[in-house]
C-alpha cells in the first residue's frame, strides 16, 4: 500500500492525489464531529437533585470540558489546513465554522 504525506497539498497531477483527497474529506468530517462534540458541552452544568428542596443544585459547569473539546477541534483544523482539506473547502465555497477554522489555521504564504 502506498502512503501519502498528509501534511502536503497534492496537485491533481501528483501521484497520491486521490488518496490525499480522500484523507482531506475524512479530516473535514473528523473536524465536524469534533465541533459537534464540543457543542454538546456548551451550557452544561454539573449538579445533583436535592430531594428535600426538590430542585437541582448546581455544583459547577462544563467549561473545562468545552475548552478541551475546542482545543482538540483546533488541532484537527491545523492538520486539515496543511493538507488537501483546505483546497476542498475552498472549492466547495464553504463558510461554516469548520471551514473558517481550517482557513484560520492555514500557514501564511511567504
C-alpha positions as CSV (number, residue, x, y, z in Angstrom):
1,X,0.0,0.0,0.0
2,X,1.3,3.4,-0.9
3,X,1.3,6.1,1.8
4,X,0.8,9.8,1.4
5,X,2.3,12.8,3.2
6,X,-0.8,14.1,5.0
7,X,0.9,17.4,5.6
8,X,1.4,18.1,1.9
9,X,-1.1,19.6,-0.6
10,X,-1.2,17.3,-3.6
11,X,-1.9,18.7,-7.0
12,X,-4.2,16.9,-9.5
13,X,-1.2,15.6,-11.5
14,X,0.7,14.2,-8.5
15,X,0.8,10.5,-7.5
16,X,-1.3,10.2,-4.3
17,X,-3.8,12.9,-5.2
18,X,-6.9,10.7,-4.9
19,X,-5.7,9.3,-1.5
20,X,-4.9,12.9,-0.4
21,X,-8.4,14.0,-1.4
22,X,-9.9,11.1,0.5
23,X,-7.9,11.9,3.6
24,X,-8.9,15.6,3.2
25,X,-12.6,14.7,3.2
26,X,-12.1,12.4,6.2
27,X,-10.3,15.1,8.1
28,X,-13.1,17.6,7.4
29,X,-15.6,15.0,8.7
30,X,-13.4,14.5,11.9
31,X,-13.4,18.2,12.4
32,X,-17.2,18.5,12.0
33,X,-17.6,15.6,14.5
34,X,-15.3,17.3,17.0
35,X,-17.2,20.5,16.7
36,X,-20.5,18.7,17.4
37,X,-18.9,17.0,20.4
38,X,-17.6,20.4,21.6
39,X,-21.1,22.0,21.2
40,X,-22.5,19.2,23.3
41,X,-20.6,20.6,26.3
42,X,-21.9,24.2,25.8
43,X,-24.2,25.4,28.6
44,X,-24.0,22.2,30.6
45,X,-23.9,22.2,34.4
46,X,-22.8,19.7,37.0
47,X,-25.1,19.2,39.9
48,X,-27.5,16.9,41.7
49,X,-31.2,16.7,42.6
50,X,-31.8,17.7,46.2
51,X,-34.7,15.6,47.4
52,X,-35.5,18.0,50.3
53,X,-35.6,21.1,48.2
54,X,-37.0,19.3,45.2
55,X,-34.8,21.2,42.9
56,X,-31.5,20.9,41.0
57,X,-28.4,22.1,42.9
58,X,-25.6,23.3,40.6
59,X,-22.1,22.5,41.6
60,X,-20.3,23.9,38.5
61,X,-20.3,24.0,34.8
62,X,-18.6,22.0,32.0
63,X,-16.5,24.9,30.7
64,X,-13.2,22.9,31.1
65,X,-14.7,20.0,29.0
66,X,-15.8,22.6,26.4
67,X,-12.3,24.1,26.2
68,X,-10.7,20.7,26.0
69,X,-13.0,19.8,23.1
70,X,-12.4,23.1,21.4
71,X,-8.6,22.7,21.5
72,X,-9.0,19.2,20.1
73,X,-11.0,20.7,17.2
74,X,-8.3,23.3,16.7
75,X,-5.7,20.6,16.4
76,X,-7.7,18.8,13.7
77,X,-8.2,22.1,11.9
78,X,-4.5,22.7,11.9
79,X,-3.9,19.3,10.4
80,X,-6.6,19.9,7.8
81,X,-5.0,23.3,6.8
82,X,-1.7,21.7,5.9
83,X,-3.3,19.0,3.6
84,X,-5.8,18.8,0.8
85,X,-8.8,19.6,3.1
86,X,-8.0,23.3,2.7
87,X,-8.4,23.1,-1.1
88,X,-11.6,21.1,-0.7
89,X,-13.4,23.6,1.5
90,X,-12.2,26.5,-0.8
91,X,-13.5,24.6,-3.9
92,X,-16.8,24.0,-2.1
93,X,-17.2,27.6,-1.3
94,X,-17.9,26.8,2.4
95,X,-18.1,29.5,5.1
96,X,-19.3,27.4,8.0
97,X,-17.4,27.1,11.3
98,X,-15.3,24.1,10.2
99,X,-14.2,25.8,7.0
100,X,-13.3,29.1,8.8
101,X,-11.3,27.2,11.4
102,X,-9.3,25.4,8.6
103,X,-8.7,28.8,6.9
104,X,-7.7,30.4,10.1
105,X,-5.2,27.6,10.8
106,X,-3.7,27.8,7.4
107,X,0.0,28.7,7.3
108,X,0.7,32.2,5.8
109,X,2.2,32.1,2.3
110,X,5.6,33.5,2.3
